Amino acid sequence: MFMTPHMRGQGVGQALIVHAAKHAKLHRCAGLTLGVMAQNAHAQAFYRTLGFEVREMGDAIQMMCPLPLQSGQVAP
């Protein structure tokens, strides 16, 4: 996902992630995973506010946000 600077802070990115999470939960997915370029600190900070955590480091950073399963347990 890419937002031009003048579109940032308007809730578009958050709305897209929230919608993706709802869709993923509906289909019993364990979480959302995304990639962020290592030098894109702004995007990393944004995703952290939505519950994403760094899983792997390198030129691109893998971040994951676990979703609660129906039983209330969170998948690994």
C-alpha positions, -999 to 999 in steps of 0.1 A, spaced: 0 0 0 13 34 -8 -1 68 2 10 100 -13 20 125 14 -11 147 10 -33 116 16 -16 105 48 -34 111 81 -68 109 66 -76 73 78 -75 57 43 -46 33 52 -61 24 85 -95 17 69 -79 -6 44 -61 -26 70 -92 -28 92 -112 -41 63 -85 -66 54 -84 -78 90 -122 -83 91 -121 -102 58 -92 -124 71 -111 -131 103 -142 -141 84 -121 -166 65 -104 -178 97 -70 -165 89 -45 -165 118 -31 -130 109 -20 -105 84 15 -104 71 31 -76 51 65 -64 39 80 -30 45 112 -16 32 138 -14 60 143 24 54 106 32 55 104 41 93 72 60 88 53 30 74 68 7 101 55 31 128 21 32 112 18 -6 110 29 -9 147 0 13 157 -23 -12 141 -8 -41 160 19 -54 136 51 -67 150 85 -72 132 90 -109 124 121 -108 101 147 -81 93 167 -75 61 163 -52 31 126 -57 35 111 -62 70 83 -87 75 56 -76 99 27 -97 113 -5 -89 131 -20 -120 148 -58 -122 147 -79 -138 174 -94 -171 164 -130 -179 171 -121 -198 203 -103 -167 216 -69 -182 211 -43 -165 189 -25 -186 163 13 -187 165 
